[in-house]
Amino acid sequence: MAKACKAKQINLATLNKVGMLAKVSSAVAGAKVNLNALCAWGDKKKAYFYMVAERHMKAKNALTKAKFKVTDEDVILVEMPNKPGEMQKVAQKIADAGINILYAYGSAGSGRTSFCIFKTENDKKAIRVIQGK
């Protein structure tokens, strides 16, 4: 069964150039903070990063100290079994409640659980329906 809670996501945008992911991850690693999930992409000029860290403020402070301009926003952190169909179950619950998903990304490993991040038009309600309340 999936567990959902409110989480803080760190957002940052930089110039898109070689080594930027290494610089961002170096700042977080240097603060000895683990990331639960990361989404990064770029276009010709900019690189964008969304991340949810185990220790949000420590990661945010480390990135700020490394001269990155960061913001944060509330998202939903969903911990679910790492097996086929679990994402579909969560997405279906959100859809059945009439809630639009703005974006989602995840981090699945070889372990028993995976983390997915959702941003919806009504995060509070989405958390309730994921939890079955």
Secondary structure, 3 states (H helix, E strand, C coil): CCEEEEEEEEEEEEECCCCHHHHHHHHHHHCCCCEEEEEEEECCCEEEEEEEECCHHHHHHHHHHCCCCEEEEEEEEEEEECCCCHHHHHHHHHHHCCCCEEEEEEEECCCCEEEEEEEECCHHHHHHHHHCC
